[in-house]
Amino acid sequence: MANYDDGDLVLIGPNLPHTWFSREKIAMEKPHIALVVWVHSEWTKRLTPNWIEFSLIQSVRPRAGQGLHFSHALRE
């Protein structure tokens, strides 16, 4: 369990139980928005051989099984 903040970026692997729960908004004057992108692992496997830009995905995928929280510097 951990706190989360505006702009956090996480990668959750398959079959890893997870949830996000908010007690209050981060900024009361702004809407509370979460963006979720679901990506099938087979799709990433097909991308990486042809696109060098996606080569790091292959190294990150195995570690996603425990969940990854990216630093703000890396996210930027």
PQR file with spaces between the fields and no chain letter, atoms N, CA, C, O and H, PARSE charges and radii, in Angstrom:
ATOM       1  N    MET     1       0.845   -1.177    0.000 -0.4000 1.5000
ATOM       2  CA   MET     1       0.000    0.000    0.000 -0.0000 2.0000
ATOM       3  C    MET     1       0.884    1.231    0.000  0.5500 1.7000
ATOM       4  O    MET     1       1.924    1.273    0.656 -0.5500 1.4000
ATOM       5  N    ALA     2       0.447    2.234   -0.751 -0.4000 1.5000
ATOM       6  CA   ALA     2       1.224    3.467   -0.831 -0.0000 2.0000
ATOM       7  C    ALA     2       0.308    4.604   -1.260  0.5500 1.7000
ATOM       8  O    ALA     2      -0.762    4.384   -1.828 -0.5500 1.4000
ATOM       9  H    ALA     2      -0.398    2.200   -1.284  0.4000 1.0000
ATOM      10  N    ASN     3       0.740    5.786   -0.985 -0.4000 1.5000
ATOM      11  CA   ASN     3       0.013    6.962   -1.458 -0.0000 2.0000
ATOM      12  C    ASN     3       0.335    7.196   -2.923  0.5500 1.7000
ATOM      13  O    ASN     3       1.374    6.760   -3.418 -0.5500 1.4000
ATOM      14  H    ASN     3       1.609    5.965   -0.523  0.4000 1.0000
ATOM      15  N    TYR     4      -0.544    7.874   -3.599 -0.4000 1.5000
ATOM      16  CA   TYR     4      -0.279    8.257   -4.977 -0.0000 2.0000
ATOM      17  C    TYR     4      -0.526    9.741   -5.120  0.5500 1.7000
ATOM      18  O    TYR     4      -1.165   10.371   -4.278 -0.5500 1.4000
ATOM      19  H    TYR     4      -1.389    8.228   -3.197  0.4000 1.0000
ATOM      20  N    ASP     5       0.003   10.291   -6.220 -0.4000 1.5000
ATOM      21  CA   ASP     5      -0.060   11.728   -6.413 -0.0000 2.0000
ATOM      22  C    ASP     5      -0.390   12.040   -7.868  0.5500 1.7000
ATOM      23  O    ASP     5      -0.399   11.154   -8.723 -0.5500 1.4000
ATOM      24  H    ASP     5       0.523    9.778   -6.904  0.4000 1.0000
ATOM      25  N    ASP     6      -0.654   13.279   -8.124 -0.4000 1.5000
ATOM      26  CA   ASP     6      -0.977   13.760   -9.460 -0.0000 2.0000
ATOM      27  C    ASP     6       0.154   13.412  -10.427  0.5500 1.7000
ATOM      28  O    ASP     6       1.317   13.708  -10.152 -0.5500 1.4000
ATOM      29  H    ASP     6      -0.647   13.999   -7.430  0.4000 1.0000
ATOM      30  N    GLY     7      -0.175   12.794  -11.541 -0.4000 1.5000
ATOM      31  CA   GLY     7       0.803   12.476  -12.564 -0.0000 2.0000
ATOM      32  C    GLY     7       1.582   11.202  -12.360  0.5500 1.7000
ATOM      33  O    GLY     7       2.508   10.935  -13.125 -0.5500 1.4000
ATOM      34  H    GLY     7      -1.120   12.553  -11.765  0.4000 1.0000
ATOM      35  N    ASP     8       1.250   10.393  -11.356 -0.4000 1.5000
ATOM      36  CA   ASP     8       1.971    9.145  -11.140 -0.0000 2.0000
ATOM      37  C    ASP     8       1.808    8.222  -12.347  0.5500 1.7000
ATOM      38  O    ASP     8       0.767    8.204  -13.004 -0.5500 1.4000
ATOM      39  H    ASP     8       0.498   10.610  -10.733  0.4000 1.0000
ATOM      40  N    LEU     9       2.859    7.462  -12.618 -0.4000 1.5000
ATOM      41  CA   LEU     9       2.843    6.494  -13.707 -0.0000 2.0000
ATOM      42  C    LEU     9       3.229    5.139  -13.136  0.5500 1.7000
ATOM      43  O    LEU     9       4.295    4.990  -12.540 -0.5500 1.4000
ATOM      44  H    LEU     9       3.705    7.477  -12.085  0.4000 1.0000
ATOM      45  N    VAL    10       2.363    4.157  -13.319 -0.4000 1.5000
ATOM      46  CA   VAL    10       2.624    2.809  -12.819 -0.0000 2.0000
ATOM      47  C    VAL    10       2.374    1.794  -13.927  0.5500 1.7000
ATOM      48  O    VAL    10       1.622    2.049  -14.868 -0.5500 1.4000
ATOM      49  H    VAL    10       1.497    4.277  -13.804  0.4000 1.0000
ATOM      50  N    LEU    11       3.010    0.657  -13.796 -0.4000 1.5000
ATOM      51  CA   LEU    11       2.811   -0.462  -14.710 -0.0000 2.0000
ATOM      52  C    LEU    11       2.460   -1.667  -13.864  0.5500 1.7000
ATOM      53  O    LEU    11       3.252   -2.098  -13.026 -0.5500 1.4000
ATOM      54  H    LEU    11       3.620    0.450  -13.031  0.4000 1.0000
ATOM      55  N    ILE    12       1.282   -2.209  -14.079 -0.4000 1.5000
ATOM      56  CA   ILE    12       0.775   -3.346  -13.318 -0.0000 2.0000
ATOM      57  C    ILE    12       0.718   -4.547  -14.251  0.5500 1.7000
ATOM      58  O    ILE    12       0.051   -4.505  -15.285 -0.5500 1.4000
ATOM      59  H    ILE    12       0.639   -1.859  -14.760  0.4000 1.0000
ATOM      60  N    GLY    13       1.413   -5.608  -13.890 -0.4000 1.5000
ATOM      61  CA   GLY    13       1.435   -6.812  -14.711 -0.0000 2.0000
ATOM      62  C    GLY    13       0.133   -7.593  -14.616  0.5500 1.7000
ATOM      63  O    GLY    13      -0.739   -7.268  -13.811 -0.5500 1.4000
ATOM      64  H    GLY    13       1.956   -5.642  -13.051  0.4000 1.0000
ATOM      65  N    PRO    14       0.008   -8.626  -15.445 -0.5600 1.5000
ATOM      66  CA   PRO    14      -1.220   -9.431  -15.463  0.2800 2.0000
ATOM      67  C    PRO    14      -1.436  -10.175  -14.142  0.5500 1.7000
ATOM      68  O    PRO    14      -0.491  -10.622  -13.491 -0.5500 1.4000
ATOM      69  N    ASN    15      -2.687  -10.286  -13.782 -0.4000 1.5000
ATOM      70  CA   ASN    15      -3.129  -11.035  -12.598 -0.0000 2.0000
ATOM      71  C    ASN    15      -2.561  -10.503  -11.282  0.5500 1.7000
ATOM      72  O    ASN    15      -2.457  -11.248  -10.307 -0.5500 1.4000
ATOM      73  H    ASN    15      -3.454   -9.923  -14.311  0.4000 1.0000
ATOM      74  N    LEU    16      -2.197   -9.236  -11.249 -0.4000 1.5000
ATOM      75  CA   LEU    16      -1.709   -8.608  -10.027 -0.0000 2.0000
ATOM      76  C    LEU    16      -2.857   -7.801   -9.421  0.5500 1.7000
ATOM      77  O    LEU    16      -3.252   -6.780   -9.983 -0.5500 1.4000
ATOM      78  H    LEU    16      -2.282   -8.631  -12.041  0.4000 1.0000
ATOM      79  N    PRO    17      -3.396   -8.243   -8.285 -0.5600 1.5000
ATOM      80  CA   PRO    17      -4.503   -7.506   -7.672  0.2800 2.0000
ATOM      81  C    PRO    17      -4.080   -6.073   -7.347  0.5500 1.7000
ATOM      82  O    PRO    17      -2.979   -5.836   -6.850 -0.5500 1.4000
ATOM      83  N    HIS    18      -4.956   -5.139   -7.632 -0.4000 1.5000
ATOM      84  CA   HIS    18      -4.654   -3.742   -7.364 -0.0000 2.0000
ATOM      85  C    HIS    18      -5.932   -2.912   -7.324  0.5500 1.7000
ATOM      86  O    HIS    18      -6.969   -3.311   -7.853 -0.5500 1.4000
ATOM      87  H    HIS    18      -5.851   -5.332   -8.036  0.4000 1.0000
ATOM      88  N    THR    19      -5.835   -1.766   -6.695 -0.4000 1.5000
ATOM      89  CA   THR    19      -6.929   -0.799   -6.686 -0.0000 2.0000
ATOM      90  C    THR    19      -6.363    0.554   -6.300  0.5500 1.7000
ATOM      91  O    THR    19      -5.288    0.645   -5.708 -0.5500 1.4000
ATOM      92  H    THR    19      -4.992   -1.442   -6.266  0.4000 1.0000
ATOM      93  N    TRP    20      -7.087    1.592   -6.638 -0.4000 1.5000
ATOM      94  CA   TRP    20      -6.748    2.942   -6.205 -0.0000 2.0000
ATOM      95  C    TRP    20      -7.951    3.479   -5.462  0.5500 1.7000
ATOM      96  O    TRP    20      -9.087    3.339   -5.913 -0.5500 1.4000
ATOM      97  H    TRP    20      -7.960    1.518   -7.119  0.4000 1.0000
ATOM      98  N    PHE    21      -7.697    4.090   -4.332 -0.4000 1.5000
ATOM      99  CA   PHE    21      -8.774    4.591   -3.487 -0.0000 2.0000
ATOM     100  C    PHE    21      -8.421    6.013   -3.069  0.5500 1.7000
ATOM     101  O    PHE    21      -7.314    6.271   -2.595 -0.5500 1.4000
ATOM     102  H    PHE    21      -6.774    4.204   -3.965  0.4000 1.0000
ATOM     103  N    SER    22      -9.357    6.926   -3.245 -0.4000 1.5000
ATOM     104  CA   SER    22      -9.120    8.323   -2.882 -0.0000 2.0000
ATOM     105  C    SER    22     -10.046    8.731   -1.760  0.5500 1.7000
ATOM     106  O    SER    22     -11.257    8.527   -1.833 -0.5500 1.4000
ATOM     107  H    SER    22     -10.256    6.717   -3.630  0.4000 1.0000
ATOM     108  N    ARG    23      -9.476    9.302   -0.732 -0.4000 1.5000
ATOM     109  CA   ARG    23     -10.281    9.851    0.350 -0.0000 2.0000
ATOM     110  C    ARG    23     -10.756   11.255   -0.002  0.5500 1.7000
ATOM     111  O    ARG    23     -11.839   11.675    0.405 -0.5500 1.4000
ATOM     112  H    ARG    23      -8.492    9.467   -0.672  0.4000 1.0000
ATOM     113  N    GLU    24      -9.934   11.973   -0.762 -0.4000 1.5000
ATOM     114  CA   GLU    24     -10.297   13.323   -1.197 -0.0000 2.0000
ATOM     115  C    GLU    24      -9.548   13.638   -2.482  0.5500 1.7000
ATOM     116  O    GLU    24      -8.591   12.954   -2.844 -0.5500 1.4000
ATOM     117  H    GLU    24      -9.054   11.631   -1.092  0.4000 1.0000
ATOM     118  N    LYS    25     -10.001   14.687   -3.168 -0.4000 1.5000
ATOM     119  CA   LYS    25      -9.349   15.098   -4.392 -0.0000 2.0000
ATOM     120  C    LYS    25      -7.975   15.685   -4.092  0.5500 1.7000
ATOM     121  O    LYS    25      -7.751   16.252   -3.023 -0.5500 1.4000
ATOM     122  H    LYS    25     -10.779   15.242   -2.873  0.4000 1.0000
ATOM     123  N    ILE    26      -7.058   15.543   -5.048 -0.4000 1.5000
ATOM     124  CA   ILE    26      -5.741   16.161   -4.918 -0.0000 2.0000
ATOM     125  C    ILE    26      -5.881   17.676   -5.014  0.5500 1.7000
ATOM     126  O    ILE    26      -5.276   18.416   -4.238 -0.5500 1.4000
ATOM     127  H    ILE    26      -7.240   15.082   -5.917  0.4000 1.0000
ATOM     128  N    ALA    27      -6.675   18.124   -5.965 -0.4000 1.5000
ATOM     129  CA   ALA    27      -6.935   19.558   -6.133 -0.0000 2.0000
ATOM     130  C    ALA    27      -8.452   19.735   -6.217  0.5500 1.7000
ATOM     131  O    ALA    27      -9.080   19.273   -7.170 -0.5500 1.4000
ATOM     132  H    ALA    27      -7.166   17.523   -6.596  0.4000 1.0000
ATOM     133  N    MET    28      -9.025   20.386   -5.247 -0.4000 1.5000
ATOM     134  CA   MET    28     -10.484   20.492   -5.166 -0.0000 2.0000
ATOM     135  C    MET    28     -11.101   21.198   -6.379  0.5500 1.7000
ATOM     136  O    MET    28     -12.239   20.909   -6.749 -0.5500 1.4000
ATOM     137  H    MET    28      -8.515   20.761   -4.472  0.4000 1.0000
ATOM     138  N    GLU    29     -10.360   22.118   -6.998 -0.4000 1.5000
ATOM     139  CA   GLU    29     -10.905   22.879   -8.123 -0.0000 2.0000
ATOM     140  C    GLU    29     -10.784   22.146   -9.461  0.5500 1.7000
ATOM     141  O    GLU    29     -11.285   22.631  -10.475 -0.5500 1.4000
ATOM     142  H    GLU    29      -9.435   22.353   -6.698  0.4000 1.0000
ATOM     143  N    LYS    30     -10.130   20.991   -9.474 -0.4000 1.5000
ATOM     144  CA   LYS    30      -9.939   20.230  -10.705 -0.0000 2.0000
ATOM     145  C    LYS    30     -10.671   18.893  -10.624  0.5500 1.7000
ATOM     146  O    LYS    30     -10.853   18.347   -9.536 -0.5500 1.4000
ATOM     147  H    LYS    30      -9.724   20.597   -8.649  0.4000 1.0000
ATOM     148  N    PRO    31     -11.091   18.368  -11.774 -0.5600 1.5000
ATOM     149  CA   PRO    31     -11.727   17.032  -11.756  0.2800 2.0000
ATOM     150  C    PRO    31     -10.713   15.955  -11.403  0.5500 1.7000
ATOM     151  O    PRO    31      -9.519   16.104  -11.664 -0.5500 1.4000
ATOM     152  N    HIS    32     -11.189   14.887  -10.816 -0.4000 1.5000
ATOM     153  CA   HIS    32     -10.355   13.738  -10.452 -0.0000 2.0000
ATOM     154  C    HIS    32     -10.354   12.799  -11.649  0.5500 1.7000
ATOM     155  O    HIS    32     -11.377   12.190  -11.962 -0.5500 1.4000
ATOM     156  H    HIS    32     -12.159   14.766  -10.604  0.4000 1.0000
ATOM     157  N    ILE    33      -9.216   12.679  -12.318 -0.4000 1.5000
ATOM     158  CA   ILE    33      -9.139   11.894  -13.554 -0.0000 2.0000
ATOM     159  C    ILE    33      -8.036   10.848  -13.426  0.5500 1.7000
ATOM     160  O    ILE    33      -6.933   11.141  -12.965 -0.5500 1.4000
ATOM     161  H    ILE    33      -8.385   13.174  -12.063  0.4000 1.0000
ATOM     162  N    ALA    34      -8.352    9.639  -13.838 -0.4000 1.5000
ATOM     163  CA   ALA    34      -7.351    8.570  -13.921 -0.0000 2.0000
ATOM     164  C    ALA    34      -7.377    8.035  -15.345  0.5500 1.7000
ATOM     165  O    ALA    34      -8.443    7.751  -15.891 -0.5500 1.4000
ATOM     166  H    ALA    34      -9.248    9.401  -14.212  0.4000 1.0000
ATOM     167  N    LEU    35      -6.217    7.902  -15.936 -0.4000 1.5000
ATOM     168  CA   LEU    35      -6.106    7.340  -17.280 -0.0000 2.0000
ATOM     169  C    LEU    35      -5.560    5.930  -17.165  0.5500 1.7000
ATOM     170  O    LEU    35      -4.527    5.705  -16.535 -0.5500 1.4000
ATOM     171  H    LEU    35      -5.350    8.132  -15.493  0.4000 1.0000
ATOM     172  N    VAL    36      -6.251    4.987  -17.773 -0.4000 1.5000
ATOM     173  CA   VAL    36      -5.847    3.591  -17.728 -0.0000 2.0000
ATOM     174  C    VAL    36      -5.691    3.103  -19.160  0.5500 1.7000
ATOM     175  O    VAL    36      -6.579    3.283  -19.994 -0.5500 1.4000
ATOM     176  H    VAL    36      -7.090    5.170  -18.285  0.4000 1.0000
ATOM     177  N    VAL    37      -4.554    2.485  -19.430 -0.4000 1.5000
ATOM     178  CA   VAL    37      -4.314    1.906  -20.742 -0.0000 2.0000
ATOM     179  C    VAL    37      -4.051    0.426  -20.530  0.5500 1.7000
ATOM     180  O    VAL    37      -3.107    0.053  -19.833 -0.5500 1.4000
ATOM     181  H    VAL    37      -3.832    2.339  -18.753  0.4000 1.0000
ATOM     182  N    TRP    38      -4.866   -0.405  -21.119 -0.4000 1.5000
ATOM     183  CA   TRP    38      -4.710   -1.853  -21.005 -0.0000 2.0000
ATOM     184  C    TRP    38      -3.998   -2.337  -22.263  0.5500 1.7000
ATOM     185  O    TRP    38      -4.454   -2.082  -23.377 -0.5500 1.4000
ATOM     186  H    TRP    38      -5.632   -0.103  -21.685  0.4000 1.0000
ATOM     187  N    VAL    39      -2.884   -3.034  -22.083 -0.4000 1.5000
ATOM     188  CA   VAL    39      -2.082   -3.510  -23.207 -0.0000 2.0000
ATOM     189  C    VAL    39      -1.846   -4.998  -23.033  0.5500 1.7000
ATOM     190  O    VAL    39      -1.384   -5.438  -21.980 -0.5500 1.4000
ATOM     191  H    VAL    39      -2.513   -3.241  -21.178  0.4000 1.0000
ATOM     192  N    HIS    40      -2.154   -5.759  -24.036 -0.4000 1.5000
ATOM     193  CA   HIS    40      -1.931   -7.202  -24.000 -0.0000 2.0000
ATOM     194  C    HIS    40      -0.444   -7.490  -24.226  0.5500 1.7000
ATOM     195  O    HIS    40       0.174   -6.885  -25.102 -0.5500 1.4000
ATOM     196  H    HIS    40      -2.529   -5.402  -24.892  0.4000 1.0000
ATOM     197  N    SER    41       0.124   -8.392  -23.460 -0.4000 1.5000
ATOM     198  CA   SER    41       1.557   -8.667  -23.548 -0.0000 2.0000
ATOM     199  C    SER    41       1.970   -9.183  -24.928  0.5500 1.7000
ATOM     200  O    SER    41       3.084   -8.909  -25.374 -0.5500 1.4000
ATOM     201  H    SER    41      -0.378   -8.884  -22.748  0.4000 1.0000
ATOM     202  N    GLU    42       1.102   -9.917  -25.604 -0.4000 1.5000
ATOM     203  CA   GLU    42       1.438  -10.404  -26.947 -0.0000 2.0000
ATOM     204  C    GLU    42       1.626   -9.245  -27.918  0.5500 1.7000
ATOM     205  O    GLU    42       2.447   -9.327  -28.833 -0.5500 1.4000
ATOM     206  H    GLU    42       0.197  -10.140  -25.242  0.4000 1.0000
ATOM     207  N    TRP    43       0.882   -8.181  -27.727 -0.4000 1.5000
ATOM     208  CA   TRP    43       1.016   -7.002  -28.581 -0.0000 2.0000
ATOM     209  C    TRP    43       2.390   -6.380  -28.396  0.5500 1.7000
ATOM     210  O    TRP    43       3.028   -5.994  -29.376 -0.5500 1.4000
ATOM     211  H    TRP    43       0.216   -8.115  -26.985  0.4000 1.0000
ATOM     212  N    THR    44       2.859   -6.275  -27.154 -0.4000 1.5000
ATOM     213  CA   THR    44       4.179   -5.691  -26.916 -0.0000 2.0000
ATOM     214  C    THR    44       5.283   -6.585  -27.488  0.5500 1.7000
ATOM     215  O    THR    44       6.300   -6.081  -27.965 -0.5500 1.4000
ATOM     216  H    THR    44       2.342   -6.589  -26.358  0.4000 1.0000
ATOM     217  N    LYS    45       5.094   -7.880  -27.445 -0.4000 1.5000
ATOM     218  CA   LYS    45       6.087   -8.793  -28.016 -0.0000 2.0000
ATOM     219  C    LYS    45       6.198   -8.602  -29.533  0.5500 1.7000
ATOM     220  O    LYS    45       7.291   -8.704  -30.091 -0.5500 1.4000
ATOM     221  H    LYS    45       4.267   -8.289  -27.058  0.4000 1.0000
ATOM     222  N    ARG    46       5.081   -8.329  -30.195 -0.4000 1.5000
ATOM     223  CA   ARG    46       5.101   -8.108  -31.640 -0.0000 2.0000
ATOM     224  C    ARG    46       5.681   -6.743  -32.005  0.5500 1.7000
ATOM     225  O    ARG    46       6.247   -6.585  -33.087 -0.5500 1.4000
ATOM     226  H    ARG    46       4.194   -8.246  -29.742  0.4000 1.0000
ATOM     227  N    LEU    47       5.548   -5.765  -31.128 -0.4000 1.5000
ATOM     228  CA   LEU    47       6.062   -4.422  -31.401 -0.0000 2.0000
ATOM     229  C    LEU    47       7.581   -4.333  -31.348  0.5500 1.7000
ATOM     230  O    LEU    47       8.205   -3.713  -32.209 -0.5500 1.4000
ATOM     231  H    LEU    47       5.088   -5.894  -30.250  0.4000 1.0000
ATOM     232  N    THR    48       8.163   -4.947  -30.349 -0.4000 1.5000
ATOM     233  CA   THR    48       9.562   -4.705  -30.034 -0.0000 2.0000
ATOM     234  C    THR    48      10.567   -5.132  -31.110  0.5500 1.7000
ATOM     235  O    THR    48      11.581   -4.451  -31.259 -0.5500 1.4000
ATOM     236  H    THR    48       7.656   -5.450  -29.649  0.4000 1.0000
ATOM     237  N    PRO    49      10.354   -6.205  -31.862 -0.5600 1.5000
ATOM     238  CA   PRO    49      11.370   -6.551  -32.873  0.2800 2.0000
ATOM     239  C    PRO    49      11.461   -5.524  -34.012  0.5500 1.7000
ATOM     240  O    PRO    49      12.521   -5.368  -34.618 -0.5500 1.4000
ATOM     241  N    ASN    50      10.378   -4.837  -34.299 -0.4000 1.5000
ATOM     242  CA   ASN    50      10.339   -3.932  -35.451 -0.0000 2.0000
ATOM     243  C    ASN    50      10.530   -2.458  -35.100  0.5500 1.7000
ATOM     244  O    ASN    50      10.786   -1.643  -35.986 -0.5500 1.4000
ATOM     245  H    ASN    50       9.517   -4.964  -33.807  0.4000 1.0000
ATOM     246  N    TRP    51      10.410   -2.114  -33.846 -0.4000 1.5000
ATOM     247  CA   TRP    51      10.493   -0.714  -33.433 -0.0000 2.0000
ATOM     248  C    TRP    51      11.516   -0.587  -32.305  0.5500 1.7000
ATOM     249  O    TRP    51      11.237   -0.963  -31.167 -0.5500 1.4000
ATOM     250  H    TRP    51      10.202   -2.777  -33.127  0.4000 1.0000
ATOM     251  N    ILE    52      12.668   -0.071  -32.612 -0.4000 1.5000
ATOM     252  CA   ILE    52      13.730    0.071  -31.604 -0.0000 2.0000
ATOM     253  C    ILE    52      13.277    0.934  -30.434  0.5500 1.7000
ATOM     254  O    ILE    52      13.751    0.756  -29.312 -0.5500 1.4000
ATOM     255  H    ILE    52      12.895    0.235  -33.536  0.4000 1.0000
ATOM     256  N    GLU    53      12.368    1.865  -30.686 -0.4000 1.5000
ATOM     257  CA   GLU    53      11.866    2.743  -29.628 -0.0000 2.0000
ATOM     258  C    GLU    53      11.164    1.970  -28.519  0.5500 1.7000
ATOM     259  O    GLU    53      11.083    2.441  -27.384 -0.5500 1.4000
ATOM     260  H    GLU    53      11.984    2.010  -31.598  0.4000 1.0000
ATOM     261  N    PHE    54      10.661    0.795  -28.840 -0.4000 1.5000
ATOM     262  CA   PHE    54       9.927   -0.012  -27.865 -0.0000 2.0000
ATOM     263  C    PHE    54      10.776   -1.129  -27.255  0.5500 1.7000
ATOM     264  O    PHE    54      10.250   -1.974  -26.530 -0.5500 1.4000
ATOM     265  H    PHE    54      10.727    0.412  -29.762  0.4000 1.0000
ATOM     266  N    SER    55      12.062   -1.144  -27.535 -0.4000 1.5000
ATOM     267  CA   SER    55      12.905   -2.252  -27.064 -0.0000 2.0000
ATOM     268  C    SER    55      12.976   -2.337  -25.537  0.5500 1.7000
ATOM     269  O    SER    55      13.116   -3.432  -24.993 -0.5500 1.4000
ATOM     270  H    SER    55      12.489   -0.458  -28.124  0.4000 1.0000
ATOM     271  N    LEU    56      12.882   -1.216  -24.846 -0.4000 1.5000
ATOM     272  CA   LEU    56      12.930   -1.247  -23.382 -0.0000 2.0000
ATOM     273  C    LEU    56      11.700   -1.912  -22.765  0.5500 1.7000
ATOM     274  O    LEU    56      11.739   -2.353  -21.616 -0.5500 1.4000
ATOM     275  H    LEU    56      12.768   -0.326  -25.288  0.4000 1.0000
ATOM     276  N    ILE    57      10.624   -1.981  -23.520 -0.4000 1.5000
ATOM     277  CA   ILE    57       9.411   -2.625  -23.006 -0.0000 2.0000
ATOM     278  C    ILE    57       9.702   -4.068  -22.621  0.5500 1.7000
ATOM     279  O    ILE    57       9.217   -4.554  -21.599 -0.5500 1.4000
ATOM     280  H    ILE    57      10.593   -1.622  -24.453  0.4000 1.0000
ATOM     281  N    GLN    58      10.487   -4.745  -23.433 -0.4000 1.5000
ATOM     282  CA   GLN    58      10.785   -6.148  -23.153 -0.0000 2.0000
ATOM     283  C    GLN    58      11.518   -6.318  -21.826  0.5500 1.7000
ATOM     284  O    GLN    58      11.282   -7.296  -21.117 -0.5500 1.4000
ATOM     285  H    GLN    58      10.881   -4.351  -24.263  0.4000 1.0000
ATOM     286  N    SER    59      12.400   -5.389  -21.480 -0.4000 1.5000
ATOM     287  CA   SER    59      13.132   -5.515  -20.225 -0.0000 2.0000
ATOM     288  C    SER    59      12.272   -5.156  -19.021  0.5500 1.7000
ATOM     289  O    SER    59      12.541   -5.624  -17.915 -0.5500 1.4000
ATOM     290  H    SER    59      12.592   -4.595  -22.057  0.4000 1.0000
ATOM     291  N    VAL    60      11.260   -4.349  -19.211 -0.4000 1.5000
ATOM     292  CA   VAL    60      10.399   -3.904  -18.113 -0.0000 2.0000
ATOM     293  C    VAL    60       9.265   -4.895  -17.850  0.5500 1.7000
ATOM     294  O    VAL    60       8.828   -5.047  -16.709 -0.5500 1.4000
ATOM     295  H    VAL    60      11.042   -3.969  -20.110  0.4000 1.0000
ATOM     296  N    ARG    61       8.793   -5.560  -18.885 -0.4000 1.5000
ATOM     297  CA   ARG    61       7.637   -6.458  -18.755 -0.0000 2.0000
ATOM     298  C    ARG    61       7.763   -7.472  -17.626  0.5500 1.7000
ATOM     299  O    ARG    61       6.818   -7.606  -16.849 -0.5500 1.4000
ATOM     300  H    ARG    61       9.148   -5.436  -19.811  0.4000 1.0000
ATOM     301  N    PRO    62       8.879   -8.198  -17.487 -0.5600 1.5000
ATOM     302  CA   PRO    62       8.955   -9.197  -16.409  0.2800 2.0000
ATOM     303  C    PRO    62       8.837   -8.583  -15.008  0.5500 1.7000
ATOM     304  O    PRO    62       8.290   -9.206  -14.098 -0.5500 1.4000
ATOM     305  N    ARG    63       9.348   -7.372  -14.844 -0.4000 1.5000
ATOM     306  CA   ARG    63       9.292   -6.718  -13.533 -0.0000 2.0000
ATOM     307  C    ARG    63       7.905   -6.158  -13.228  0.5500 1.7000
ATOM     308  O    ARG    63       7.616   -5.827  -12.078 -0.5500 1.4000
ATOM     309  H    ARG    63       9.792   -6.867  -15.584  0.4000 1.0000
ATOM     310  N    ALA    64       7.054   -6.050  -14.222 -0.4000 1.5000
ATOM     311  CA   ALA    64       5.707   -5.529  -14.009 -0.0000 2.0000
ATOM     312  C    ALA    64       4.850   -6.496  -13.201  0.5500 1.7000
ATOM     313  O    ALA    64       3.818   -6.099  -12.660 -0.5500 1.4000
ATOM     314  H    ALA    64       7.288   -6.319  -15.156  0.4000 1.0000
ATOM     315  N    GLY    65       5.253   -7.735  -13.113 -0.4000 1.5000
ATOM     316  CA   GLY    65       4.506   -8.728  -12.350 -0.0000 2.0000
ATOM     317  C    GLY    65       4.372   -8.372  -10.880  0.5500 1.7000
ATOM     318  O    GLY    65       3.436   -8.816  -10.215 -0.5500 1.4000
ATOM     319  H    GLY    65       6.092   -8.058  -13.552  0.4000 1.0000
ATOM     320  N    GLN    66       5.294   -7.582  -10.373 -0.4000 1.5000
ATOM     321  CA   GLN    66       5.223   -7.120   -8.993 -0.0000 2.0000
ATOM     322  C    GLN    66       4.757   -5.674   -8.923  0.5500 1.7000
ATOM     323  O    GLN    66       4.618   -5.123   -7.831 -0.5500 1.4000
ATOM     324  H    GLN    66       6.054   -7.222  -10.913  0.4000 1.0000
ATOM     325  N    GLY    67       4.519   -5.061  -10.056 -0.4000 1.5000
ATOM     326  CA   GLY    67       4.088   -3.669  -10.115 -0.0000 2.0000
ATOM     327  C    GLY    67       5.280   -2.729  -10.113  0.5500 1.7000
ATOM     328  O    GLY    67       6.220   -2.910   -9.339 -0.5500 1.4000
ATOM     329  H    GLY    67       4.632   -5.509  -10.943  0.4000 1.0000
ATOM     330  N    LEU    68       5.242   -1.729  -10.976 -0.4000 1.5000
ATOM     331  CA   LEU    68       6.315   -0.743  -11.060 -0.0000 2.0000
ATOM     332  C    LEU    68       5.734    0.655  -10.900  0.5500 1.7000
ATOM     333  O    LEU    68       4.697    0.983  -11.476 -0.5500 1.4000
ATOM     334  H    LEU    68       4.479   -1.582  -11.605  0.4000 1.0000
ATOM     335  N    HIS    69       6.411    1.458  -10.120 -0.4000 1.5000
ATOM     336  CA   HIS    69       6.049    2.867   -9.961 -0.0000 2.0000
ATOM     337  C    HIS    69       7.220    3.671  -10.498  0.5500 1.7000
ATOM     338  O    HIS    69       8.318    3.607   -9.946 -0.5500 1.4000
ATOM     339  H    HIS    69       7.253    1.191   -9.652  0.4000 1.0000
ATOM     340  N    PHE    70       7.004    4.424  -11.562 -0.4000 1.5000
ATOM     341  CA   PHE    70       8.078    5.176  -12.201 -0.0000 2.0000
ATOM     342  C    PHE    70       8.275    6.516  -11.500  0.5500 1.7000
ATOM     343  O    PHE    70       7.314    7.147  -11.059 -0.5500 1.4000
ATOM     344  H    PHE    70       6.112    4.476  -12.011  0.4000 1.0000
ATOM     345  N    SER    71       9.527    6.938  -11.404 -0.4000 1.5000
ATOM     346  CA   SER    71       9.839    8.232  -10.791 -0.0000 2.0000
ATOM     347  C    SER    71       9.281    9.361  -11.656  0.5500 1.7000
ATOM     348  O    SER    71       9.016    9.175  -12.844 -0.5500 1.4000
ATOM     349  H    SER    71      10.308    6.426  -11.762  0.4000 1.0000
ATOM     350  N    HIS    72       9.109   10.519  -11.054 -0.4000 1.5000
ATOM     351  CA   HIS    72       8.618   11.675  -11.812 -0.0000 2.0000
ATOM     352  C    HIS    72       9.622   12.054  -12.901  0.5500 1.7000
ATOM     353  O    HIS    72       9.217   12.449  -13.994 -0.5500 1.4000
ATOM     354  H    HIS    72       9.325   10.671  -10.089  0.4000 1.0000
ATOM     355  N    ALA    73      10.922   11.940  -12.625 -0.4000 1.5000
ATOM     356  CA   ALA    73      11.939   12.272  -13.621 -0.0000 2.0000
ATOM     357  C    ALA    73      11.839   11.343  -14.825  0.5500 1.7000
ATOM     358  O    ALA    73      11.912   11.802  -15.965 -0.5500 1.4000
ATOM     359  H    ALA    73      11.251   11.619  -11.737  0.4000 1.0000
ATOM     360  N    LEU    74      11.675   10.051  -14.588 -0.4000 1.5000
ATOM     361  CA   LEU    74      11.555    9.090  -15.691 -0.0000 2.0000
ATOM     362  C    LEU    74      10.254    9.302  -16.449  0.5500 1.7000
ATOM     363  O    LEU    74      10.229    9.216  -17.677 -0.5500 1.4000
ATOM     364  H    LEU    74      11.616    9.679  -13.662  0.4000 1.0000
ATOM     365  N    ARG    75       9.198    9.572  -15.746 -0.4000 1.5000
ATOM     366  CA   ARG    75       7.898    9.830  -16.378 -0.0000 2.0000
ATOM     367  C    ARG    75       7.996   10.998  -17.357  0.5500 1.7000
ATOM     368  O    ARG    75       7.453   10.943  -18.460 -0.5500 1.4000
ATOM     369  H    ARG    75       9.217    9.642  -14.748  0.4000 1.0000
ATOM     370  N    GLU    76       8.691   12.051  -16.944 -0.4000 1.5000
ATOM     371  CA   GLU    76       8.833   13.238  -17.800 -0.0000 2.0000
ATOM     372  C    GLU    76       9.628   12.887  -19.041  0.5500 1.7000
ATOM     373  O    GLU    76       9.859   13.748  -19.890 -0.5500 1.4000
ATOM     374  H    GLU    76       9.133   12.096  -16.047  0.4000 1.0000
